[in-house]
Amino acid sequence: MINDGLDFEAGNLFIRSVGDRLSQTVRATDVVARLQGDQFAVLITDLDPAVVDVISRRLADELAAAVDVSDLSIARSVSIGVAHNSISNSNQELINHADAALHEAKARGKKRAVTFDATMRSKVLQRFEMELELRRALDNDEFVLHYQPEVDLETGEVVATEALVRWNHPERGLLSAGVFIETAEQSGLVVEIGDFVLAQAIEQISLWQHDHPDLEMWINISPAQLMSRDLVSQVGGLLNTHGVDAHRICLEVTEHSVLDDIEFTRGSLETLRNSGVKLALDDFGTGYSSMKQLKNLPITTLKIDMTFVAGLGISEYDSAIVDAAITLADAFGLKTVAEGIEKPEQIGELLRRGCHIGQGFYMARPAAPEEIEQLLHQPMSLHGIGASR
């Protein structure tokens, strides 16, 4: 946020000030290192664990104090993960345990210090075992794609399908991405899984395009994929291989993934957009996009997050967020798509607000290609709310 709101030099100054504060707070014999981005490690030796816990609280207090950058006073919170070598068998395991504790601190709401314990060890082992299973799943072709329709809320016509990865686990059955995607991201396997999704989805739309020439395929792109220098050429190669026009593809990215390195990602997105590929900003309203960022990003669509759609007509807050998203999209010439529609009343609320495309369990759940095929041949009946059969 500092990089984007001010500039990269301001961000670098802020990071350096954090490193200086860490070094000044611990002893001269302790080691302070920057691991990546805004993540640091501190190695403290020859101290009782209770004293280390005191030091961790002191570090948190020190880093919570404001930093002067570019004539601005900036305060940020810190999350800390602590690990003791009494339950770590190697240097790498010590770092891994500290990292696991850091993830736990963030999961509990950030702004806290958490010490690694046996419970977290169990979680680490489960994640490790799942990582091994994911690697096996890639080797054994256990991943499949299901597709969820995006529907014109006035006519009931399916205008697009979103590709959603599923794991056909040999023992646990069909698993949704929510079960394994975090482990895939932490292990780096999300790139290989994403490559599979991209290739499979483009091949599928090539099979549908003759009978359904206006149908689009929407594909989620992970932050790691977005940062890959091969993404643009990969998409172009798949489109050429399967004879699919670029305008039939819409890539979905999250606010967080775009803003992690906005200069690089904007370049990739602009190249894709110039080739004809459409771009959607997913889960809009849950991140930290600003009007400046939206103006400068080559996106074509905002997807309104399901948490706000659920409160339409019930919560003034949720209704206001949806209204603001649609107004903002209209101002920038963008299309809006509402996610998570589960009730017919939500369709009416969305149509009255000017959002004409939606998806959700009310219309159709994600399903295998052959089931979706049946939905493509005639419009859905949306109980007469602005729709026709």
ROSEPA-846268 format. One record per residue (C-alpha): residue in three letters; residue number from 1; x, y, z. Coordinates in Angstrom, 3 decimals, decimal comma, padded with zeros to 6 digits, always signed. Layout:
BEGIN
("ALA"; NUM; (X; Y; Z))
...
END
This chain:
BEGIN
("MET"; 1; (+000,000; +000,000; +000,000))
("ILE"; 2; (+002,906; +002,350; +000,730))
("ASN"; 3; (+004,519; +001,484; -002,611))
("ASP"; 4; (+001,305; +002,242; -004,452))
("GLY"; 5; (+000,148; +005,224; -002,401))
("LEU"; 6; (+003,533; +006,969; -002,313))
("ASP"; 7; (+006,289; +005,267; -004,327))
("PHE"; 8; (+008,713; +002,363; -004,151))
("GLU"; 9; (+011,447; +004,446; -002,532))
("ALA"; 10; (+009,052; +005,279; +000,312))
("GLY"; 11; (+008,291; +001,571; +000,676))
("ASN"; 12; (+011,994; +000,764; +000,791))
("LEU"; 13; (+012,588; +003,439; +003,430))
("PHE"; 14; (+009,804; +001,975; +005,542))
("ILE"; 15; (+011,221; -001,557; +005,274))
("ARG"; 16; (+014,705; -000,319; +006,188))
("SER"; 17; (+013,330; +001,476; +009,220))
("VAL"; 18; (+011,710; -001,794; +010,378))
("GLY"; 19; (+015,056; -003,580; +010,027))
("ASP"; 20; (+016,809; -000,840; +011,985))
("ARG"; 21; (+014,254; -000,997; +014,801))
("LEU"; 22; (+014,559; -004,762; +015,035))
("SER"; 23; (+018,346; -004,574; +015,206))
("GLN"; 24; (+018,249; -001,865; +017,872))
("THR"; 25; (+015,759; -003,771; +020,035))
("VAL"; 26; (+017,628; -007,091; +020,249))
("ARG"; 27; (+021,168; -007,714; +021,493))
("ALA"; 28; (+024,256; -007,243; +019,328))
("THR"; 29; (+024,791; -011,025; +019,373))
("ASP"; 30; (+021,350; -011,747; +017,918))
("VAL"; 31; (+020,727; -012,004; +014,173))
("VAL"; 32; (+018,159; -009,985; +012,232))
("ALA"; 33; (+017,398; -010,916; +008,620))
("ARG"; 34; (+014,867; -009,887; +006,017))
("LEU"; 35; (+013,349; -013,031; +004,491))
("GLN"; 36; (+011,057; -011,574; +001,812))
("GLY"; 37; (+008,754; -008,626; +001,220))
("ASP"; 38; (+007,708; -007,372; +004,637))
("GLN"; 39; (+008,745; -010,539; +006,496))
("PHE"; 40; (+011,725; -010,609; +008,872))
("ALA"; 41; (+013,378; -013,245; +011,042))
("VAL"; 42; (+015,176; -012,768; +014,365))
("LEU"; 43; (+017,483; -015,447; +015,768))
("ILE"; 44; (+017,958; -015,139; +019,545))
("THR"; 45; (+020,443; -017,401; +021,318))
("ASP"; 46; (+021,237; -018,439; +024,895))
("LEU"; 47; (+018,070; -017,145; +026,503))
("ASP"; 48; (+015,320; -018,770; +028,531))
("PRO"; 49; (+012,123; -019,237; +026,449))
("ALA"; 50; (+010,193; -017,000; +028,841))
("VAL"; 51; (+012,658; -014,174; +028,162))
("VAL"; 52; (+012,263; -014,684; +024,422))
("ASP"; 53; (+008,521; -014,214; +024,814))
("VAL"; 54; (+009,156; -010,929; +026,606))
("ILE"; 55; (+011,433; -009,830; +023,774))
("SER"; 56; (+008,803; -010,698; +021,193))
("ARG"; 57; (+006,305; -008,427; +022,938))
("ARG"; 58; (+008,928; -005,688; +023,085))
("LEU"; 59; (+009,521; -006,054; +019,339))
("ALA"; 60; (+005,798; -005,783; +018,666))
("ASP"; 61; (+005,553; -002,593; +020,712))
("GLU"; 62; (+008,593; -001,090; +019,002))
("LEU"; 63; (+007,363; -001,848; +015,496))
("ALA"; 64; (+003,863; -000,538; +016,260))
("ALA"; 65; (+005,265; +002,982; +016,721))
("ALA"; 66; (+004,813; +005,290; +013,725))
("VAL"; 67; (+007,544; +005,774; +011,119))
("ASP"; 68; (+008,117; +009,064; +009,298))
("VAL"; 69; (+008,248; +008,453; +005,538))
("SER"; 70; (+007,991; +011,179; +002,878))
("ASP"; 71; (+006,693; +013,704; +005,420))
("LEU"; 72; (+004,005; +011,248; +006,544))
("SER"; 73; (+003,709; +009,401; +009,849))
("ILE"; 74; (+002,905; +005,763; +009,061))
("ALA"; 75; (+001,981; +003,149; +011,669))
("ARG"; 76; (+001,607; -000,551; +010,854))
("SER"; 77; (+000,797; -003,595; +012,977))
("VAL"; 78; (+003,038; -006,637; +013,281))
("SER"; 79; (+002,357; -010,364; +013,644))
("ILE"; 80; (+005,013; -012,561; +015,262))
("GLY"; 81; (+005,587; -016,308; +015,210))
("VAL"; 82; (+007,933; -017,750; +017,842))
("ALA"; 83; (+009,627; -021,166; +017,795))
("HIS"; 84; (+012,046; -022,724; +020,321))
("ASN"; 85; (+014,738; -025,209; +019,351))
("SER"; 86; (+013,615; -027,540; +022,145))
("ILE"; 87; (+011,003; -028,980; +019,740))
("SER"; 88; (+012,868; -028,395; +016,470))
("ASN"; 89; (+015,355; -030,929; +015,158))
("SER"; 90; (+017,189; -028,753; +012,649))
("ASN"; 91; (+017,769; -025,143; +011,644))
("GLN"; 92; (+015,293; -025,460; +008,763))
("GLU"; 93; (+012,676; -026,999; +011,016))
("LEU"; 94; (+013,135; -024,131; +013,480))
("ILE"; 95; (+012,425; -021,624; +010,704))
("ASN"; 96; (+009,479; -023,700; +009,463))
("HIS"; 97; (+007,991; -023,805; +012,965))
("ALA"; 98; (+008,376; -020,046; +013,376))
("ASP"; 99; (+006,683; -019,582; +009,994))
("ALA"; 100; (+003,825; -021,889; +011,035))
("ALA"; 101; (+003,379; -019,857; +014,225))
("LEU"; 102; (+003,359; -016,660; +012,159))
("HIS"; 103; (+000,568; -018,054; +009,958))
("GLU"; 104; (-001,358; -018,940; +013,118))
("ALA"; 105; (-000,898; -015,404; +014,466))
("LYS"; 106; (-002,347; -013,971; +011,258))
("ALA"; 107; (-005,202; -016,474; +011,297))
("ARG"; 108; (-006,135; -015,344; +014,817))
("GLY"; 109; (-006,557; -011,775; +013,652))
("LYS"; 110; (-002,974; -010,479; +013,347))
("LYS"; 111; (-001,399; -007,951; +015,752))
("ARG"; 112; (-000,208; -010,699; +018,106))
("ALA"; 113; (+002,642; -013,074; +018,946))
("VAL"; 114; (+002,017; -016,831; +018,846))
("THR"; 115; (+004,435; -019,537; +019,990))
("PHE"; 116; (+004,696; -022,804; +018,086))
("ASP"; 117; (+003,284; -025,799; +019,975))
("ALA"; 118; (+002,300; -029,426; +019,478))
("THR"; 119; (-001,076; -028,447; +018,010))
("MET"; 120; (+000,622; -026,465; +015,289))
("ARG"; 121; (+003,051; -029,328; +014,743))
("SER"; 122; (+000,033; -031,471; +013,896))
("LYS"; 123; (-001,150; -028,840; +011,416))
("VAL"; 124; (+002,314; -028,704; +009,852))
("LEU"; 125; (+002,339; -032,489; +009,474))
("GLN"; 126; (-001,144; -032,435; +007,928))
("ARG"; 127; (-000,055; -029,743; +005,474))
("PHE"; 128; (+003,073; -031,740; +004,632))
("GLU"; 129; (+001,042; -034,892; +004,042))
("MET"; 130; (-001,437; -032,999; +001,865))
("GLU"; 131; (+001,434; -031,529; -000,135))
("LEU"; 132; (+002,703; -035,037; -000,841))
("GLU"; 133; (-000,811; -036,080; -001,844))
("LEU"; 134; (-001,157; -033,061; -004,136))
("ARG"; 135; (+002,087; -033,951; -005,888))
("ARG"; 136; (+000,798; -037,484; -006,368))
("ALA"; 137; (-002,532; -036,124; -007,601))
("LEU"; 138; (-000,758; -034,095; -010,284))
("ASP"; 139; (+001,198; -037,171; -011,388))
("ASN"; 140; (-001,956; -039,327; -011,432))
("ASP"; 141; (-004,249; -036,813; -013,188))
("GLU"; 142; (-006,653; -036,673; -010,242))
("PHE"; 143; (-007,747; -033,083; -010,871))
("VAL"; 144; (-010,883; -032,360; -012,892))
("LEU"; 145; (-012,799; -029,227; -013,810))
("HIS"; 146; (-016,392; -028,410; -012,991))
("TYR"; 147; (-018,106; -025,379; -014,466))
("GLN"; 148; (-020,565; -022,913; -012,970))
("PRO"; 149; (-022,790; -020,908; -015,333))
("GLU"; 150; (-022,944; -017,124; -015,369))
("VAL"; 151; (-026,471; -016,169; -016,322))
("ASP"; 152; (-028,187; -013,175; -017,888))
("LEU"; 153; (-030,609; -012,327; -015,072))
("GLU"; 154; (-033,190; -010,899; -017,490))
("THR"; 155; (-033,323; -013,696; -020,049))
("GLY"; 156; (-032,047; -016,707; -018,096))
("GLU"; 157; (-029,494; -017,407; -020,840))
("VAL"; 158; (-026,098; -018,840; -019,873))
("VAL"; 159; (-023,537; -016,330; -021,175))
("ALA"; 160; (-020,388; -017,787; -019,614))
("THR"; 161; (-019,077; -020,607; -017,456))
("GLU"; 162; (-016,476; -020,311; -014,712))
("ALA"; 163; (-013,926; -023,128; -014,539))
("LEU"; 164; (-013,508; -024,489; -010,995))
("VAL"; 165; (-010,917; -027,112; -010,107))
("ARG"; 166; (-011,897; -030,221; -008,148))
("TRP"; 167; (-009,724; -032,977; -006,717))
("ASN"; 168; (-011,021; -036,462; -007,414))
("HIS"; 169; (-009,372; -037,944; -004,323))
("PRO"; 170; (-009,111; -041,757; -004,466))
("GLU"; 171; (-010,286; -042,117; -000,840))
("ARG"; 172; (-012,135; -038,911; +000,076))
("GLY"; 173; (-014,048; -038,436; -003,149))
("LEU"; 174; (-014,554; -035,133; -004,963))
("LEU"; 175; (-012,977; -032,231; -003,043))
("SER"; 176; (-013,542; -028,530; -003,716))
("ALA"; 177; (-010,603; -026,155; -004,034))
("GLY"; 178; (-011,231; -024,744; -000,551))
("VAL"; 179; (-009,909; -027,998; +000,942))
("PHE"; 180; (-006,496; -027,894; -000,722))
("ILE"; 181; (-005,822; -024,509; -002,310))
("GLU"; 182; (-004,056; -023,007; +000,735))
("THR"; 183; (-001,589; -025,904; +000,846))
("ALA"; 184; (-001,144; -025,643; -002,918))
("GLU"; 185; (-000,297; -021,943; -002,579))
("GLN"; 186; (+002,113; -022,458; +000,317))
("SER"; 187; (+003,928; -025,279; -001,504))
("GLY"; 188; (+004,042; -023,568; -004,894))
("LEU"; 189; (+001,996; -026,353; -006,495))
("VAL"; 190; (-000,750; -023,846; -007,256))
("VAL"; 191; (+001,140; -022,901; -010,431))
("GLU"; 192; (+001,045; -026,469; -011,800))
("ILE"; 193; (-002,605; -026,829; -010,828))
("GLY"; 194; (-003,344; -023,464; -012,410))
("ASP"; 195; (-001,584; -024,513; -015,610))
("PHE"; 196; (-003,827; -027,588; -015,749))
("VAL"; 197; (-006,963; -025,478; -015,208))
("LEU"; 198; (-005,955; -023,010; -017,903))
("ALA"; 199; (-005,251; -025,712; -020,486))
("GLN"; 200; (-008,337; -027,787; -019,666))
("ALA"; 201; (-010,715; -024,798; -019,653))
("ILE"; 202; (-009,507; -023,464; -022,995))
("GLU"; 203; (-009,799; -026,930; -024,501))
("GLN"; 204; (-013,369; -027,175; -023,154))
("ILE"; 205; (-014,494; -023,865; -024,640))
("SER"; 206; (-013,059; -025,005; -027,968))
("LEU"; 207; (-015,458; -027,969; -027,830))
("TRP"; 208; (-018,427; -025,733; -027,000))
("GLN"; 209; (-017,721; -022,798; -029,294))
("HIS"; 210; (-019,239; -024,255; -032,493))
("ASP"; 211; (-022,699; -024,752; -031,001))
("HIS"; 212; (-022,443; -021,788; -028,611))
("PRO"; 213; (-020,468; -019,070; -030,429))
("ASP"; 214; (-021,158; -016,352; -027,843))
("LEU"; 215; (-020,294; -018,402; -024,747))
("GLU"; 216; (-017,319; -017,204; -022,678))
("MET"; 217; (-014,977; -019,171; -020,412))
("TRP"; 218; (-013,895; -017,544; -017,137))
("ILE"; 219; (-010,702; -018,835; -015,541))
("ASN"; 220; (-009,247; -017,984; -012,130))
("ILE"; 221; (-005,580; -016,991; -012,133))
("SER"; 222; (-003,644; -017,383; -008,874))
("PRO"; 223; (-001,236; -014,684; -007,625))
("ALA"; 224; (+001,718; -016,991; -008,379))
("GLN"; 225; (+000,520; -017,507; -011,971))
("LEU"; 226; (-000,002; -013,786; -012,424))
("MET"; 227; (+003,601; -013,168; -011,383))
("SER"; 228; (+004,887; -015,724; -013,893))
("ARG"; 229; (+006,616; -014,291; -016,937))
("ASP"; 230; (+005,227; -017,193; -018,986))
("LEU"; 231; (+001,526; -016,408; -018,466))
("VAL"; 232; (+001,059; -014,202; -021,526))
("SER"; 233; (+002,799; -016,604; -023,912))
("GLN"; 234; (+001,096; -019,580; -022,255))
("VAL"; 235; (-002,391; -018,146; -022,810))
("GLY"; 236; (-001,544; -017,171; -026,379))
("GLY"; 237; (-000,160; -020,620; -027,151))
("LEU"; 238; (-003,236; -022,408; -025,800))
("LEU"; 239; (-005,588; -020,157; -027,755))
("ASN"; 240; (-003,674; -020,885; -030,958))
("THR"; 241; (-003,498; -024,624; -030,280))
("HIS"; 242; (-007,256; -024,955; -029,730))
("GLY"; 243; (-008,396; -022,335; -032,232))
("VAL"; 244; (-010,158; -020,167; -029,640))
("ASP"; 245; (-010,629; -016,417; -030,085))
("ALA"; 246; (-009,125; -014,390; -027,251))
("HIS"; 247; (-012,392; -012,527; -026,603))
("ARG"; 248; (-013,989; -015,835; -025,518))
("ILE"; 249; (-011,677; -015,956; -022,473))
("CYS"; 250; (-011,975; -013,920; -019,278))
("LEU"; 251; (-009,230; -014,281; -016,664))
("GLU"; 252; (-010,261; -013,620; -013,058))
("VAL"; 253; (-007,682; -012,029; -010,739))
("THR"; 254; (-007,988; -010,824; -007,155))
("GLU"; 255; (-007,223; -007,344; -005,888))
("HIS"; 256; (-004,468; -008,716; -003,666))
("SER"; 257; (-002,681; -010,550; -006,491))
("VAL"; 258; (-002,727; -007,498; -008,753))
("LEU"; 259; (-001,442; -005,109; -006,107))
("ASP"; 260; (+001,399; -007,329; -004,807))
("ASP"; 261; (+003,573; -006,014; -007,664))
("ILE"; 262; (+001,348; -003,642; -009,555))
("GLU"; 263; (+003,988; -002,477; -012,037))
("PHE"; 264; (+004,733; -006,011; -013,245))
("THR"; 265; (+001,181; -007,326; -013,128))
("ARG"; 266; (-000,225; -004,286; -014,890))
("GLY"; 267; (+002,182; -004,897; -017,783))
("SER"; 268; (+001,072; -008,540; -018,097))
("LEU"; 269; (-002,601; -007,611; -017,839))
("GLU"; 270; (-002,276; -004,895; -020,465))
("THR"; 271; (-000,597; -007,332; -022,873))
("LEU"; 272; (-003,371; -009,871; -022,325))
("ARG"; 273; (-006,069; -007,233; -022,702))
("ASN"; 274; (-004,511; -005,921; -025,916))
("SER"; 275; (-004,639; -009,453; -027,297))
("GLY"; 276; (-008,419; -009,498; -026,750))
("VAL"; 277; (-008,561; -011,479; -023,493))
("LYS"; 278; (-011,052; -010,053; -020,986))
("LEU"; 279; (-010,086; -009,442; -017,356))
("ALA"; 280; (-012,259; -009,535; -014,233))
("LEU"; 281; (-011,443; -008,321; -010,736))
("ASP"; 282; (-012,769; -011,062; -008,458))
("ASP"; 283; (-014,329; -010,685; -004,980))
("PHE"; 284; (-014,618; -006,934; -005,454))
("GLY"; 285; (-015,323; -005,052; -002,241))
("THR"; 286; (-013,283; -007,316; +000,064))
("GLY"; 287; (-009,844; -005,902; -000,766))
("TYR"; 288; (-008,352; -002,450; -000,996))
("SER"; 289; (-008,746; -001,219; -004,562))
("SER"; 290; (-008,819; +002,526; -004,949))
("MET"; 291; (-010,422; +004,514; -007,756))
("LYS"; 292; (-006,938; +005,375; -009,001))
("GLN"; 293; (-006,000; +001,698; -009,221))
("LEU"; 294; (-009,216; +000,738; -010,992))
("LYS"; 295; (-008,712; +003,545; -013,472))
("ASN"; 296; (-005,202; +002,370; -014,304))
("LEU"; 297; (-005,909; -001,371; -014,528))
("PRO"; 298; (-007,040; -002,823; -017,878))
("ILE"; 299; (-009,918; -004,795; -016,359))
("THR"; 300; (-013,273; -005,233; -018,079))
("THR"; 301; (-015,458; -006,574; -015,249))
("LEU"; 302; (-016,007; -006,306; -011,505))
("LYS"; 303; (-017,315; -009,412; -009,719))
("ILE"; 304; (-019,301; -008,368; -006,653))
("ASP"; 305; (-018,446; -010,624; -003,726))
("MET"; 306; (-021,130; -013,027; -002,509))
("THR"; 307; (-020,993; -011,719; +001,069))
("PHE"; 308; (-022,556; -008,430; -000,105))
("VAL"; 309; (-025,040; -010,109; -002,444))
("ALA"; 310; (-026,303; -012,175; +000,508))
("GLY"; 311; (-027,314; -009,004; +002,338))
("LEU"; 312; (-029,035; -007,263; -000,576))
("GLY"; 313; (-032,341; -005,746; +000,489))
("ILE"; 314; (-031,655; -006,825; +004,092))
("SER"; 315; (-028,512; -005,017; +005,186))
("GLU"; 316; (-028,183; -001,321; +004,401))
("TYR"; 317; (-024,411; -001,748; +004,509))
("ASP"; 318; (-024,345; -004,614; +001,974))
("SER"; 319; (-026,860; -002,873; -000,278))
("ALA"; 320; (-024,773; +000,306; -000,216))
("ILE"; 321; (-021,617; -001,637; -001,137))
("VAL"; 322; (-023,371; -003,251; -004,104))
("ASP"; 323; (-024,789; +000,113; -005,207))
("ALA"; 324; (-021,330; +001,688; -004,982))
("ALA"; 325; (-019,692; -001,150; -006,950))
("ILE"; 326; (-022,239; -000,916; -009,768))
("THR"; 327; (-022,000; +002,885; -009,886))
("LEU"; 328; (-018,201; +002,710; -009,945))
("ALA"; 329; (-018,239; +000,085; -012,692))
("ASP"; 330; (-020,629; +002,185; -014,785))
("ALA"; 331; (-018,382; +005,217; -014,371))
("PHE"; 332; (-015,372; +003,269; -015,656))
("GLY"; 333; (-017,284; +001,505; -018,406))
("LEU"; 334; (-016,999; -001,905; -016,729))
("LYS"; 335; (-019,451; -004,792; -016,559))
("THR"; 336; (-020,597; -006,161; -013,181))
("VAL"; 337; (-021,237; -009,788; -012,264))
("ALA"; 338; (-022,825; -010,755; -008,933))
("GLU"; 339; (-021,589; -013,900; -007,180))
("GLY"; 340; (-023,359; -016,185; -004,737))
("ILE"; 341; (-027,001; -015,673; -005,750))
("GLU"; 342; (-029,074; -018,077; -003,652))
("LYS"; 343; (-032,550; -016,500; -003,594))
("PRO"; 344; (-034,895; -015,179; -006,309))
("GLU"; 345; (-035,314; -011,900; -004,414))
("GLN"; 346; (-031,611; -011,186; -004,905))
("ILE"; 347; (-032,118; -011,321; -008,668))
("GLY"; 348; (-034,788; -008,649; -008,455))
("GLU"; 349; (-032,579; -006,458; -006,247))
("LEU"; 350; (-029,656; -006,789; -008,665))
("LEU"; 351; (-031,748; -006,015; -011,746))
("ARG"; 352; (-033,186; -002,926; -010,104))
("ARG"; 353; (-029,645; -001,761; -009,417))
("GLY"; 354; (-028,438; -002,354; -012,967))
("CYS"; 355; (-026,483; -005,604; -012,537))
("HIS"; 356; (-027,635; -008,017; -015,246))
("ILE"; 357; (-025,209; -010,964; -014,956))
("GLY"; 358; (-024,988; -013,305; -011,974))
("GLN"; 359; (-024,047; -016,759; -010,781))
("GLY"; 360; (-024,919; -018,813; -007,758))
("PHE"; 361; (-026,536; -021,973; -006,458))
("TYR"; 362; (-030,007; -020,582; -007,175))
("MET"; 363; (-029,329; -020,869; -010,909))
("ALA"; 364; (-026,885; -023,772; -011,006))
("ARG"; 365; (-024,182; -025,405; -008,917))
("PRO"; 366; (-020,775; -026,206; -010,427))
("ALA"; 367; (-021,052; -029,401; -012,456))
("ALA"; 368; (-019,225; -031,632; -014,910))
("PRO"; 369; (-019,142; -030,521; -018,578))
("GLU"; 370; (-021,852; -032,938; -019,708))
("GLU"; 371; (-024,302; -031,553; -017,130))
("ILE"; 372; (-023,514; -027,961; -018,054))
("GLU"; 373; (-024,023; -028,852; -021,724))
("GLN"; 374; (-027,719; -029,415; -021,032))
("LEU"; 375; (-028,073; -025,903; -019,581))
("LEU"; 376; (-026,579; -024,248; -022,651))
("HIS"; 377; (-029,387; -025,168; -025,039))
("GLN"; 378; (-032,267; -023,190; -023,530))
("PRO"; 379; (-032,688; -020,293; -021,082))
("MET"; 380; (-033,272; -020,985; -017,410))
("SER"; 381; (-036,565; -020,153; -015,746))
("LEU"; 382; (-035,840; -017,624; -013,000))
("HIS"; 383; (-039,395; -017,641; -011,581))
("GLY"; 384; (-040,514; -014,783; -013,763))
("ILE"; 385; (-038,155; -012,207; -012,278))
("GLY"; 386; (-037,118; -010,385; -015,394))
("ALA"; 387; (-036,593; -013,661; -017,216))
("SER"; 388; (-038,196; -015,674; -019,967))
("ARG"; 389; (-037,984; -019,267; -021,080))
END
